[in-house]
Amino acid sequence: MEDFALDFGKKKEDESGEEAKGARSAGSDELQMSVSAICEKEGRRFAYVTFSGGGRKAEGEIPSCVIRSCEGFSSEEVKQLEAYMKKNLDMLKTMAAGINPLKAFMK
C-alpha cells in the first residue's frame, strides 16, 4: 500500500468565529490515506482506499468510489470521503497501478 497524509478539514466555527462545541482539534483532522495494489475478483478489477487517523478508519473501493466500512466517521464525513475518491479517481488509479506487491513484500 502507498501512504499519504490528508488534511480532512478545518475546525468548525460558529457564526461568531469561535470554535463550535464538539469540533475536532486540528490534529485529529489529519488523515492517513493508503491505496492498495489492484485486486481482481470474479473478473472485476478494483483497489482499496483506506483513510485512518484519530481513532477513526474507513475503507473504500475504487473505481466505484464507495466507502464499504467505517468506524468513527459521521455520515457527512463518509460522503466527503466518497466525493474525494471521485474527484481524485485518476490519481488513485495511477497510484494503485504503480504498486508492485512482490517488491513491497521484499522490503
Gaussian input, Z-matrix of N, CA and C with variables (Angstrom, degrees):
# hf/3-21g

backbone

0 1
 N
 C     1     B1
 C     2     B2     1     A1
 N     3     B3     2     A2     1     D1
 C     4     B4     3     A3     2     D2
 C     5     B5     4     A4     3     D3
 N     6     B6     5     A5     4     D4
 C     7     B7     6     A6     5     D5
 C     8     B8     7     A7     6     D6
 N     9     B9     8     A8     7     D7
 C    10    B10     9     A9     8     D8
 C    11    B11    10    A10     9     D9
 N    12    B12    11    A11    10    D10
 C    13    B13    12    A12    11    D11
 C    14    B14    13    A13    12    D12
 N    15    B15    14    A14    13    D13
 C    16    B16    15    A15    14    D14
 C    17    B17    16    A16    15    D15
 N    18    B18    17    A17    16    D16
 C    19    B19    18    A18    17    D17
 C    20    B20    19    A19    18    D18
 N    21    B21    20    A20    19    D19
 C    22    B22    21    A21    20    D20
 C    23    B23    22    A22    21    D21
 N    24    B24    23    A23    22    D22
 C    25    B25    24    A24    23    D23
 C    26    B26    25    A25    24    D24
 N    27    B27    26    A26    25    D25
 C    28    B28    27    A27    26    D26
 C    29    B29    28    A28    27    D27
 N    30    B30    29    A29    28    D28
 C    31    B31    30    A30    29    D29
 C    32    B32    31    A31    30    D30
 N    33    B33    32    A32    31    D31
 C    34    B34    33    A33    32    D32
 C    35    B35    34    A34    33    D33
 N    36    B36    35    A35    34    D34
 C    37    B37    36    A36    35    D35
 C    38    B38    37    A37    36    D36
 N    39    B39    38    A38    37    D37
 C    40    B40    39    A39    38    D38
 C    41    B41    40    A40    39    D39
 N    42    B42    41    A41    40    D40
 C    43    B43    42    A42    41    D41
 C    44    B44    43    A43    42    D42
 N    45    B45    44    A44    43    D43
 C    46    B46    45    A45    44    D44
 C    47    B47    46    A46    45    D45
 N    48    B48    47    A47    46    D46
 C    49    B49    48    A48    47    D47
 C    50    B50    49    A49    48    D48
 N    51    B51    50    A50    49    D49
 C    52    B52    51    A51    50    D50
 C    53    B53    52    A52    51    D51
 N    54    B54    53    A53    52    D52
 C    55    B55    54    A54    53    D53
 C    56    B56    55    A55    54    D54
 N    57    B57    56    A56    55    D55
 C    58    B58    57    A57    56    D56
 C    59    B59    58    A58    57    D57
 N    60    B60    59    A59    58    D58
 C    61    B61    60    A60    59    D59
 C    62    B62    61    A61    60    D60
 N    63    B63    62    A62    61    D61
 C    64    B64    63    A63    62    D62
 C    65    B65    64    A64    63    D63
 N    66    B66    65    A65    64    D64
 C    67    B67    66    A66    65    D65
 C    68    B68    67    A67    66    D66
 N    69    B69    68    A68    67    D67
 C    70    B70    69    A69    68    D68
 C    71    B71    70    A70    69    D69
 N    72    B72    71    A71    70    D70
 C    73    B73    72    A72    71    D71
 C    74    B74    73    A73    72    D72
 N    75    B75    74    A74    73    D73
 C    76    B76    75    A75    74    D74
 C    77    B77    76    A76    75    D75
 N    78    B78    77    A77    76    D76
 C    79    B79    78    A78    77    D77
 C    80    B80    79    A79    78    D78
 N    81    B81    80    A80    79    D79
 C    82    B82    81    A81    80    D80
 C    83    B83    82    A82    81    D81
 N    84    B84    83    A83    82    D82
 C    85    B85    84    A84    83    D83
 C    86    B86    85    A85    84    D84
 N    87    B87    86    A86    85    D85
 C    88    B88    87    A87    86    D86
 C    89    B89    88    A88    87    D87
 N    90    B90    89    A89    88    D88
 C    91    B91    90    A90    89    D89
 C    92    B92    91    A91    90    D90
 N    93    B93    92    A92    91    D91
 C    94    B94    93    A93    92    D92
 C    95    B95    94    A94    93    D93
 N    96    B96    95    A95    94    D94
 C    97    B97    96    A96    95    D95
 C    98    B98    97    A97    96    D96
 N    99    B99    98    A98    97    D97
 C   100   B100    99    A99    98    D98
 C   101   B101   100   A100    99    D99
 N   102   B102   101   A101   100   D100
 C   103   B103   102   A102   101   D101
 C   104   B104   103   A103   102   D102
 N   105   B105   104   A104   103   D103
 C   106   B106   105   A105   104   D104
 C   107   B107   106   A106   105   D105
 N   108   B108   107   A107   106   D106
 C   109   B109   108   A108   107   D107
 C   110   B110   109   A109   108   D108
 N   111   B111   110   A110   109   D109
 C   112   B112   111   A111   110   D110
 C   113   B113   112   A112   111   D111
 N   114   B114   113   A113   112   D112
 C   115   B115   114   A114   113   D113
 C   116   B116   115   A115   114   D114
 N   117   B117   116   A116   115   D115
 C   118   B118   117   A117   116   D116
 C   119   B119   118   A118   117   D117
 N   120   B120   119   A119   118   D118
 C   121   B121   120   A120   119   D119
 C   122   B122   121   A121   120   D120
 N   123   B123   122   A122   121   D121
 C   124   B124   123   A123   122   D122
 C   125   B125   124   A124   123   D123
 N   126   B126   125   A125   124   D124
 C   127   B127   126   A126   125   D125
 C   128   B128   127   A127   126   D126
 N   129   B129   128   A128   127   D127
 C   130   B130   129   A129   128   D128
 C   131   B131   130   A130   129   D129
 N   132   B132   131   A131   130   D130
 C   133   B133   132   A132   131   D131
 C   134   B134   133   A133   132   D132
 N   135   B135   134   A134   133   D133
 C   136   B136   135   A135   134   D134
 C   137   B137   136   A136   135   D135
 N   138   B138   137   A137   136   D136
 C   139   B139   138   A138   137   D137
 C   140   B140   139   A139   138   D138
 N   141   B141   140   A140   139   D139
 C   142   B142   141   A141   140   D140
 C   143   B143   142   A142   141   D141
 N   144   B144   143   A143   142   D142
 C   145   B145   144   A144   143   D143
 C   146   B146   145   A145   144   D144
 N   147   B147   146   A146   145   D145
 C   148   B148   147   A147   146   D146
 C   149   B149   148   A148   147   D147
 N   150   B150   149   A149   148   D148
 C   151   B151   150   A150   149   D149
 C   152   B152   151   A151   150   D150
 N   153   B153   152   A152   151   D151
 C   154   B154   153   A153   152   D152
 C   155   B155   154   A154   153   D153
 N   156   B156   155   A155   154   D154
 C   157   B157   156   A156   155   D155
 C   158   B158   157   A157   156   D156
 N   159   B159   158   A158   157   D157
 C   160   B160   159   A159   158   D158
 C   161   B161   160   A160   159   D159
 N   162   B162   161   A161   160   D160
 C   163   B163   162   A162   161   D161
 C   164   B164   163   A163   162   D162
 N   165   B165   164   A164   163   D163
 C   166   B166   165   A165   164   D164
 C   167   B167   166   A166   165   D165
 N   168   B168   167   A167   166   D166
 C   169   B169   168   A168   167   D167
 C   170   B170   169   A169   168   D168
 N   171   B171   170   A170   169   D169
 C   172   B172   171   A171   170   D170
 C   173   B173   172   A172   171   D171
 N   174   B174   173   A173   172   D172
 C   175   B175   174   A174   173   D173
 C   176   B176   175   A175   174   D174
 N   177   B177   176   A176   175   D175
 C   178   B178   177   A177   176   D176
 C   179   B179   178   A178   177   D177
 N   180   B180   179   A179   178   D178
 C   181   B181   180   A180   179   D179
 C   182   B182   181   A181   180   D180
 N   183   B183   182   A182   181   D181
 C   184   B184   183   A183   182   D182
 C   185   B185   184   A184   183   D183
 N   186   B186   185   A185   184   D184
 C   187   B187   186   A186   185   D185
 C   188   B188   187   A187   186   D186
 N   189   B189   188   A188   187   D187
 C   190   B190   189   A189   188   D188
 C   191   B191   190   A190   189   D189
 N   192   B192   191   A191   190   D190
 C   193   B193   192   A192   191   D191
 C   194   B194   193   A193   192   D192
 N   195   B195   194   A194   193   D193
 C   196   B196   195   A195   194   D194
 C   197   B197   196   A196   195   D195
 N   198   B198   197   A197   196   D196
 C   199   B199   198   A198   197   D197
 C   200   B200   199   A199   198   D198
 N   201   B201   200   A200   199   D199
 C   202   B202   201   A201   200   D200
 C   203   B203   202   A202   201   D201
 N   204   B204   203   A203   202   D202
 C   205   B205   204   A204   203   D203
 C   206   B206   205   A205   204   D204
 N   207   B207   206   A206   205   D205
 C   208   B208   207   A207   206   D206
 C   209   B209   208   A208   207   D207
 N   210   B210   209   A209   208   D208
 C   211   B211   210   A210   209   D209
 C   212   B212   211   A211   210   D210
 N   213   B213   212   A212   211   D211
 C   214   B214   213   A213   212   D212
 C   215   B215   214   A214   213   D213
 N   216   B216   215   A215   214   D214
 C   217   B217   216   A216   215   D215
 C   218   B218   217   A217   216   D216
 N   219   B219   218   A218   217   D217
 C   220   B220   219   A219   218   D218
 C   221   B221   220   A220   219   D219
 N   222   B222   221   A221   220   D220
 C   223   B223   222   A222   221   D221
 C   224   B224   223   A223   222   D222
 N   225   B225   224   A224   223   D223
 C   226   B226   225   A225   224   D224
 C   227   B227   226   A226   225   D225
 N   228   B228   227   A227   226   D226
 C   229   B229   228   A228   227   D227
 C   230   B230   229   A229   228   D228
 N   231   B231   230   A230   229   D229
 C   232   B232   231   A231   230   D230
 C   233   B233   232   A232   231   D231
 N   234   B234   233   A233   232   D232
 C   235   B235   234   A234   233   D233
 C   236   B236   235   A235   234   D234
 N   237   B237   236   A236   235   D235
 C   238   B238   237   A237   236   D236
 C   239   B239   238   A238   237   D237
 N   240   B240   239   A239   238   D238
 C   241   B241   240   A240   239   D239
 C   242   B242   241   A241   240   D240
 N   243   B243   242   A242   241   D241
 C   244   B244   243   A243   242   D242
 C   245   B245   244   A244   243   D243
 N   246   B246   245   A245   244   D244
 C   247   B247   246   A246   245   D245
 C   248   B248   247   A247   246   D246
 N   249   B249   248   A248   247   D247
 C   250   B250   249   A249   248   D248
 C   251   B251   250   A250   249   D249
 N   252   B252   251   A251   250   D250
 C   253   B253   252   A252   251   D251
 C   254   B254   253   A253   252   D252
 N   255   B255   254   A254   253   D253
 C   256   B256   255   A255   254   D254
 C   257   B257   256   A256   255   D255
 N   258   B258   257   A257   256   D256
 C   259   B259   258   A258   257   D257
 C   260   B260   259   A259   258   D258
 N   261   B261   260   A260   259   D259
 C   262   B262   261   A261   260   D260
 C   263   B263   262   A262   261   D261
 N   264   B264   263   A263   262   D262
 C   265   B265   264   A264   263   D263
 C   266   B266   265   A265   264   D264
 N   267   B267   266   A266   265   D265
 C   268   B268   267   A267   266   D266
 C   269   B269   268   A268   267   D267
 N   270   B270   269   A269   268   D268
 C   271   B271   270   A270   269   D269
 C   272   B272   271   A271   270   D270
 N   273   B273   272   A272   271   D271
 C   274   B274   273   A273   272   D272
 C   275   B275   274   A274   273   D273
 N   276   B276   275   A275   274   D274
 C   277   B277   276   A276   275   D275
 C   278   B278   277   A277   276   D276
 N   279   B279   278   A278   277   D277
 C   280   B280   279   A279   278   D278
 C   281   B281   280   A280   279   D279
 N   282   B282   281   A281   280   D280
 C   283   B283   282   A282   281   D281
 C   284   B284   283   A283   282   D282
 N   285   B285   284   A284   283   D283
 C   286   B286   285   A285   284   D284
 C   287   B287   286   A286   285   D285
 N   288   B288   287   A287   286   D286
 C   289   B289   288   A288   287   D287
 C   290   B290   289   A289   288   D288
 N   291   B291   290   A290   289   D289
 C   292   B292   291   A291   290   D290
 C   293   B293   292   A292   291   D291
 N   294   B294   293   A293   292   D292
 C   295   B295   294   A294   293   D293
 C   296   B296   295   A295   294   D294
 N   297   B297   296   A296   295   D295
 C   298   B298   297   A297   296   D296
 C   299   B299   298   A298   297   D297
 N   300   B300   299   A299   298   D298
 C   301   B301   300   A300   299   D299
 C   302   B302   301   A301   300   D300
 N   303   B303   302   A302   301   D301
 C   304   B304   303   A303   302   D302
 C   305   B305   304   A304   303   D303
 N   306   B306   305   A305   304   D304
 C   307   B307   306   A306   305   D305
 C   308   B308   307   A307   306   D306
 N   309   B309   308   A308   307   D307
 C   310   B310   309   A309   308   D308
 C   311   B311   310   A310   309   D309
 N   312   B312   311   A311   310   D310
 C   313   B313   312   A312   311   D311
 C   314   B314   313   A313   312   D312
 N   315   B315   314   A314   313   D313
 C   316   B316   315   A315   314   D314
 C   317   B317   316   A316   315   D315
 N   318   B318   317   A317   316   D316
 C   319   B319   318   A318   317   D317
 C   320   B320   319   A319   318   D318

   B1=1.4421
   B2=1.5150
   B3=1.3120
   B4=1.4470
   B5=1.5180
   B6=1.3444
   B7=1.4584
   B8=1.5251
   B9=1.3166
   B10=1.4543
   B11=1.5135
   B12=1.3358
   B13=1.4595
   B14=1.5225
   B15=1.3164
   B16=1.4580
   B17=1.5134
   B18=1.3277
   B19=1.4517
   B20=1.5145
   B21=1.3266
   B22=1.4622
   B23=1.5105
   B24=1.3049
   B25=1.4566
   B26=1.5008
   B27=1.3279
   B28=1.4522
   B29=1.5141
   B30=1.3094
   B31=1.4616
   B32=1.5237
   B33=1.3159
   B34=1.4592
   B35=1.5263
   B36=1.3241
   B37=1.4547
   B38=1.5145
   B39=1.3386
   B40=1.4553
   B41=1.5275
   B42=1.3179
   B43=1.4579
   B44=1.5177
   B45=1.3289
   B46=1.4575
   B47=1.5264
   B48=1.3301
   B49=1.4580
   B50=1.5051
   B51=1.3521
   B52=1.4637
   B53=1.5147
   B54=1.3274
   B55=1.4562
   B56=1.5267
   B57=1.3134
   B58=1.4635
   B59=1.5178
   B60=1.3374
   B61=1.4584
   B62=1.5153
   B63=1.3121
   B64=1.4617
   B65=1.5186
   B66=1.3254
   B67=1.4578
   B68=1.5233
   B69=1.2802
   B70=1.4589
   B71=1.5206
   B72=1.3184
   B73=1.4584
   B74=1.5180
   B75=1.3163
   B76=1.4655
   B77=1.5216
   B78=1.3326
   B79=1.4578
   B80=1.5137
   B81=1.3381
   B82=1.4590
   B83=1.5169
   B84=1.3528
   B85=1.4539
   B86=1.5262
   B87=1.3134
   B88=1.4532
   B89=1.5190
   B90=1.3217
   B91=1.4551
   B92=1.5121
   B93=1.3065
   B94=1.4545
   B95=1.5209
   B96=1.3118
   B97=1.4529
   B98=1.5218
   B99=1.3173
   B100=1.4639
   B101=1.5163
   B102=1.3238
   B103=1.4637
   B104=1.5195
   B105=1.3330
   B106=1.4614
   B107=1.5224
   B108=1.3032
   B109=1.4638
   B110=1.5319
   B111=1.3067
   B112=1.4599
   B113=1.5236
   B114=1.3327
   B115=1.4626
   B116=1.5260
   B117=1.3145
   B118=1.4602
   B119=1.5189
   B120=1.3319
   B121=1.4523
   B122=1.5226
   B123=1.3175
   B124=1.4615
   B125=1.5252
   B126=1.3210
   B127=1.4585
   B128=1.5209
   B129=1.3086
   B130=1.4617
   B131=1.5246
   B132=1.3296
   B133=1.4667
   B134=1.5236
   B135=1.3390
   B136=1.4551
   B137=1.5198
   B138=1.3136
   B139=1.4634
   B140=1.5214
   B141=1.3071
   B142=1.4612
   B143=1.5208
   B144=1.3160
   B145=1.4640
   B146=1.5240
   B147=1.3300
   B148=1.4623
   B149=1.5235
   B150=1.3216
   B151=1.4532
   B152=1.5186
   B153=1.3511
   B154=1.4599
   B155=1.5223
   B156=1.3138
   B157=1.4569
   B158=1.5142
   B159=1.3057
   B160=1.4541
   B161=1.5114
   B162=1.3295
   B163=1.4564
   B164=1.5203
   B165=1.3261
   B166=1.4604
   B167=1.5267
   B168=1.3295
   B169=1.4606
   B170=1.5189
   B171=1.3258
   B172=1.4646
   B173=1.5204
   B174=1.3348
   B175=1.4622
   B176=1.5166
   B177=1.3203
   B178=1.4519
   B179=1.5070
   B180=1.3210
   B181=1.4649
   B182=1.5156
   B183=1.3183
   B184=1.4537
   B185=1.5299
   B186=1.2907
   B187=1.4577
   B188=1.5232
   B189=1.3266
   B190=1.4651
   B191=1.5245
   B192=1.3371
   B193=1.4727
   B194=1.5247
   B195=1.3217
   B196=1.4553
   B197=1.5261
   B198=1.3409
   B199=1.4570
   B200=1.5233
   B201=1.3339
   B202=1.4706
   B203=1.5211
   B204=1.3384
   B205=1.4621
   B206=1.5233
   B207=1.3243
   B208=1.4679
   B209=1.5189
   B210=1.3177
   B211=1.4623
   B212=1.5202
   B213=1.3239
   B214=1.4551
   B215=1.5143
   B216=1.3204
   B217=1.4588
   B218=1.5222
   B219=1.3187
   B220=1.4695
   B221=1.5281
   B222=1.3192
   B223=1.4710
   B224=1.5262
   B225=1.3201
   B226=1.4677
   B227=1.5336
   B228=1.3203
   B229=1.4667
   B230=1.5263
   B231=1.3300
   B232=1.4661
   B233=1.5260
   B234=1.3246
   B235=1.4701
   B236=1.5232
   B237=1.3380
   B238=1.4615
   B239=1.5289
   B240=1.3301
   B241=1.4666
   B242=1.5277
   B243=1.3254
   B244=1.4621
   B245=1.5286
   B246=1.3338
   B247=1.4685
   B248=1.5279
   B249=1.3405
   B250=1.4698
   B251=1.5297
   B252=1.3334
   B253=1.4735
   B254=1.5257
   B255=1.3237
   B256=1.4722
   B257=1.5215
   B258=1.3278
   B259=1.4635
   B260=1.5298
   B261=1.3154
   B262=1.4721
   B263=1.5243
   B264=1.3235
   B265=1.4601
   B266=1.5234
   B267=1.3161
   B268=1.4697
   B269=1.5254
   B270=1.3307
   B271=1.4648
   B272=1.5288
   B273=1.3353
   B274=1.4690
   B275=1.5289
   B276=1.3402
   B277=1.4747
   B278=1.5214
   B279=1.3222
   B280=1.4682
   B281=1.5174
   B282=1.3332
   B283=1.4662
   B284=1.5267
   B285=1.3301
   B286=1.4649
   B287=1.5214
   B288=1.3197
   B289=1.4655
   B290=1.5300
   B291=1.3295
   B292=1.4626
   B293=1.5179
   B294=1.3118
   B295=1.4610
   B296=1.5198
   B297=1.3256
   B298=1.4571
   B299=1.5336
   B300=1.3296
   B301=1.4724
   B302=1.5212
   B303=1.3167
   B304=1.4698
   B305=1.5171
   B306=1.3232
   B307=1.4624
   B308=1.5233
   B309=1.3283
   B310=1.4667
   B311=1.5322
   B312=1.3265
   B313=1.4511
   B314=1.5187
   B315=1.3137
   B316=1.4611
   B317=1.5258
   B318=1.3310
   B319=1.4759
   B320=1.5023
   A1=109.24
   A2=114.80
   A3=121.03
   A4=108.00
   A5=118.24
   A6=122.19
   A7=111.22
   A8=116.22
   A9=123.75
   A10=108.00
   A11=117.27
   A12=121.44
   A13=109.27
   A14=116.41
   A15=122.56
   A16=108.99
   A17=116.80
   A18=121.17
   A19=105.90
   A20=116.91
   A21=121.78
   A22=112.82
   A23=118.82
   A24=119.18
   A25=112.12
   A26=114.02
   A27=120.96
   A28=109.53
   A29=115.35
   A30=120.47
   A31=108.63
   A32=115.38
   A33=120.13
   A34=108.32
   A35=116.71
   A36=120.99
   A37=109.01
   A38=115.84
   A39=118.26
   A40=108.60
   A41=117.77
   A42=121.50
   A43=112.88
   A44=119.06
   A45=121.83
   A46=111.87
   A47=116.64
   A48=120.31
   A49=113.75
   A50=116.58
   A51=119.63
   A52=110.00
   A53=114.94
   A54=120.45
   A55=110.27
   A56=116.96
   A57=121.73
   A58=110.25
   A59=115.91
   A60=119.86
   A61=109.39
   A62=116.06
   A63=120.41
   A64=113.79
   A65=117.95
   A66=119.58
   A67=109.02
   A68=116.03
   A69=121.34
   A70=109.85
   A71=116.44
   A72=119.53
   A73=108.73
   A74=116.70
   A75=120.75
   A76=111.07
   A77=118.16
   A78=120.56
   A79=113.21
   A80=117.06
   A81=119.03
   A82=112.26
   A83=117.82
   A84=121.33
   A85=111.52
   A86=117.98
   A87=120.61
   A88=109.34
   A89=115.44
   A90=121.74
   A91=110.08
   A92=115.43
   A93=121.54
   A94=106.79
   A95=116.27
   A96=120.68
   A97=108.70
   A98=116.23
   A99=121.97
   A100=108.27
   A101=115.43
   A102=121.53
   A103=107.42
   A104=116.56
   A105=120.98
   A106=110.30
   A107=114.67
   A108=120.43
   A109=107.70
   A110=116.58
   A111=121.38
   A112=109.29
   A113=114.99
   A114=122.62
   A115=108.21
   A116=116.21
   A117=119.95
   A118=108.54
   A119=115.54
   A120=121.77
   A121=107.88
   A122=115.52
   A123=122.09
   A124=111.57
   A125=116.08
   A126=122.11
   A127=114.84
   A128=117.69
   A129=122.37
   A130=109.45
   A131=116.80
   A132=122.08
   A133=109.26
   A134=116.07
   A135=121.09
   A136=109.08
   A137=116.08
   A138=122.45
   A139=107.58
   A140=115.49
   A141=121.83
   A142=109.72
   A143=116.40
   A144=122.91
   A145=106.22
   A146=116.46
   A147=121.51
   A148=109.53
   A149=115.73
   A150=122.97
   A151=107.12
   A152=117.56
   A153=119.63
   A154=110.45
   A155=114.63
   A156=120.59
   A157=110.28
   A158=116.30
   A159=121.18
   A160=113.60
   A161=117.47
   A162=121.10
   A163=114.10
   A164=116.85
   A165=121.52
   A166=109.60
   A167=116.63
   A168=120.74
   A169=109.38
   A170=115.53
   A171=121.23
   A172=107.69
   A173=115.48
   A174=120.25
   A175=108.73
   A176=115.14
   A177=121.38
   A178=110.94
   A179=114.95
   A180=122.12
   A181=109.41
   A182=115.00
   A183=120.68
   A184=106.64
   A185=121.46
   A186=127.33
   A187=115.27
   A188=119.81
   A189=120.64
   A190=112.27
   A191=117.49
   A192=123.54
   A193=111.70
   A194=115.33
   A195=122.15
   A196=108.92
   A197=115.98
   A198=120.78
   A199=107.35
   A200=117.29
   A201=122.60
   A202=113.34
   A203=117.34
   A204=120.41
   A205=108.60
   A206=115.72
   A207=118.66
   A208=110.57
   A209=114.42
   A210=122.98
   A211=107.32
   A212=116.30
   A213=120.51
   A214=115.97
   A215=119.32
   A216=122.25
   A217=109.17
   A218=116.32
   A219=120.31
   A220=108.99
   A221=116.76
   A222=119.88
   A223=110.52
   A224=117.75
   A225=120.77
   A226=110.26
   A227=117.18
   A228=120.47
   A229=110.89
   A230=117.96
   A231=121.25
   A232=109.27
   A233=117.39
   A234=120.84
   A235=110.85
   A236=116.39
   A237=120.65
   A238=111.13
   A239=117.20
   A240=120.24
   A241=110.40
   A242=117.40
   A243=120.57
   A244=110.83
   A245=116.84
   A246=120.55
   A247=110.49
   A248=116.50
   A249=120.34
   A250=110.32
   A251=116.21
   A252=119.21
   A253=110.32
   A254=118.44
   A255=121.40
   A256=110.88
   A257=116.23
   A258=121.03
   A259=111.70
   A260=116.88
   A261=121.77
   A262=112.49
   A263=117.43
   A264=121.44
   A265=112.57
   A266=118.08
   A267=119.83
   A268=111.53
   A269=116.65
   A270=120.49
   A271=110.69
   A272=117.18
   A273=120.85
   A274=110.93
   A275=117.23
   A276=120.84
   A277=110.63
   A278=116.47
   A279=120.81
   A280=110.93
   A281=116.13
   A282=120.00
   A283=110.34
   A284=117.19
   A285=120.97
   A286=111.01
   A287=116.95
   A288=121.06
   A289=111.59
   A290=116.84
   A291=120.78
   A292=114.42
   A293=117.59
   A294=120.63
   A295=109.88
   A296=114.52
   A297=121.40
   A298=107.26
   A299=117.86
   A300=119.88
   A301=114.06
   A302=118.63
   A303=120.61
   A304=111.37
   A305=116.37
   A306=120.14
   A307=110.21
   A308=117.49
   A309=121.29
   A310=110.51
   A311=117.24
   A312=121.90
   A313=111.14
   A314=118.10
   A315=122.67
   A316=113.24
   A317=118.67
   A318=121.12
   A319=110.97
   D1=148.66
   D2=176.98
   D3=-105.04
   D4=133.97
   D5=-175.00
   D6=-109.16
   D7=142.75
   D8=175.24
   D9=-143.93
   D10=152.86
   D11=176.27
   D12=-99.19
   D13=139.77
   D14=177.81
   D15=-123.06
   D16=144.98
   D17=170.61
   D18=-96.26
   D19=108.01
   D20=-171.75
   D21=-72.15
   D22=-18.77
   D23=179.58
   D24=159.23
   D25=179.04
   D26=-179.74
   D27=-98.10
   D28=166.26
   D29=175.42
   D30=-61.18
   D31=144.47
   D32=175.13
   D33=-75.82
   D34=138.40
   D35=178.00
   D36=-126.76
   D37=148.47
   D38=174.47
   D39=-85.17
   D40=-177.17
   D41=-175.49
   D42=-62.73
   D43=-25.43
   D44=-179.59
   D45=-79.81
   D46=-6.33
   D47=-179.55
   D48=92.52
   D49=-2.78
   D50=178.76
   D51=-86.36
   D52=152.22
   D53=178.99
   D54=-61.15
   D55=130.76
   D56=-179.70
   D57=-73.26
   D58=149.60
   D59=176.89
   D60=-62.84
   D61=138.89
   D62=178.35
   D63=83.91
   D64=-0.90
   D65=178.85
   D66=-71.76
   D67=147.67
   D68=-179.99
   D69=-75.79
   D70=149.14
   D71=175.39
   D72=-72.39
   D73=159.81
   D74=-176.70
   D75=-58.34
   D76=-36.50
   D77=-178.67
   D78=-65.91
   D79=-33.00
   D80=-178.30
   D81=-79.95
   D82=-9.63
   D83=178.92
   D84=-80.67
   D85=-15.05
   D86=-179.66
   D87=-78.94
   D88=128.37
   D89=179.64
   D90=-117.14
   D91=148.57
   D92=170.12
   D93=-96.38
   D94=138.29
   D95=177.29
   D96=-119.45
   D97=130.59
   D98=176.87
   D99=-120.56
   D100=141.01
   D101=178.65
   D102=-121.33
   D103=130.81
   D104=-179.68
   D105=-84.09
   D106=169.63
   D107=170.14
   D108=-69.01
   D109=166.64
   D110=178.55
   D111=-68.78
   D112=131.84
   D113=178.34
   D114=-110.33
   D115=157.87
   D116=176.12
   D117=-136.97
   D118=131.17
   D119=179.35
   D120=-144.54
   D121=123.76
   D122=179.22
   D123=52.53
   D124=40.60
   D125=177.80
   D126=79.07
   D127=1.08
   D128=-179.59
   D129=-101.46
   D130=127.89
   D131=179.23
   D132=-100.49
   D133=134.72
   D134=-178.93
   D135=-158.34
   D136=170.44
   D137=174.01
   D138=-139.35
   D139=155.30
   D140=178.43
   D141=-96.85
   D142=141.06
   D143=174.31
   D144=-123.03
   D145=121.16
   D146=-177.63
   D147=-113.75
   D148=131.55
   D149=175.63
   D150=-113.98
   D151=130.78
   D152=-179.98
   D153=-148.53
   D154=154.90
   D155=177.04
   D156=155.30
   D157=147.25
   D158=178.11
   D159=60.54
   D160=32.07
   D161=-179.54
   D162=78.94
   D163=6.85
   D164=179.82
   D165=-109.90
   D166=152.34
   D167=178.45
   D168=-151.66
   D169=137.65
   D170=175.67
   D171=-139.72
   D172=139.94
   D173=178.49
   D174=-123.73
   D175=126.99
   D176=178.85
   D177=-122.94
   D178=174.27
   D179=177.63
   D180=-123.65
   D181=145.27
   D182=167.50
   D183=-118.59
   D184=146.33
   D185=14.65
   D186=-89.29
   D187=1.30
   D188=-178.35
   D189=-69.94
   D190=-22.55
   D191=179.36
   D192=56.79
   D193=45.03
   D194=179.81
   D195=-120.44
   D196=133.04
   D197=174.01
   D198=-77.29
   D199=122.13
   D200=-177.68
   D201=-91.92
   D202=-29.55
   D203=177.83
   D204=-150.60
   D205=147.94
   D206=177.63
   D207=-155.53
   D208=151.97
   D209=175.76
   D210=-136.96
   D211=122.08
   D212=173.40
   D213=90.15
   D214=-1.05
   D215=177.88
   D216=-101.71
   D217=141.58
   D218=174.72
   D219=-74.97
   D220=165.74
   D221=178.54
   D222=-63.15
   D223=-32.82
   D224=177.48
   D225=-67.43
   D226=-41.66
   D227=178.06
   D228=-64.57
   D229=-37.67
   D230=177.46
   D231=-62.01
   D232=-42.38
   D233=177.41
   D234=-61.19
   D235=-39.02
   D236=178.81
   D237=-66.30
   D238=-39.74
   D239=178.06
   D240=-65.56
   D241=-41.13
   D242=177.94
   D243=-64.59
   D244=-39.77
   D245=176.96
   D246=-64.53
   D247=-38.26
   D248=177.00
   D249=-60.88
   D250=-45.41
   D251=-179.65
   D252=-62.76
   D253=-41.94
   D254=179.31
   D255=-63.03
   D256=-46.01
   D257=-178.05
   D258=-64.34
   D259=-33.48
   D260=-175.23
   D261=-110.53
   D262=24.26
   D263=-174.43
   D264=-58.29
   D265=-43.89
   D266=-179.68
   D267=-60.76
   D268=-43.60
   D269=179.15
   D270=-64.64
   D271=-42.81
   D272=-179.19
   D273=-64.75
   D274=-39.90
   D275=176.97
   D276=-62.74
   D277=-42.30
   D278=178.93
   D279=-62.76
   D280=-42.65
   D281=178.55
   D282=-62.21
   D283=-45.92
   D284=-178.72
   D285=-63.53
   D286=-40.55
   D287=-179.08
   D288=-67.61
   D289=-26.22
   D290=-177.63
   D291=-85.07
   D292=-2.18
   D293=-178.10
   D294=-90.98
   D295=126.12
   D296=177.96
   D297=-106.81
   D298=103.67
   D299=-175.62
   D300=-58.19
   D301=-37.10
   D302=-179.65
   D303=-67.81
   D304=-40.68
   D305=178.72
   D306=-65.90
   D307=-41.06
   D308=178.88
   D309=-65.15
   D310=-36.87
   D311=179.99
   D312=-66.62
   D313=-33.66
   D314=-176.90
   D315=-77.03
   D316=-11.96
   D317=-178.81
   D318=-68.18

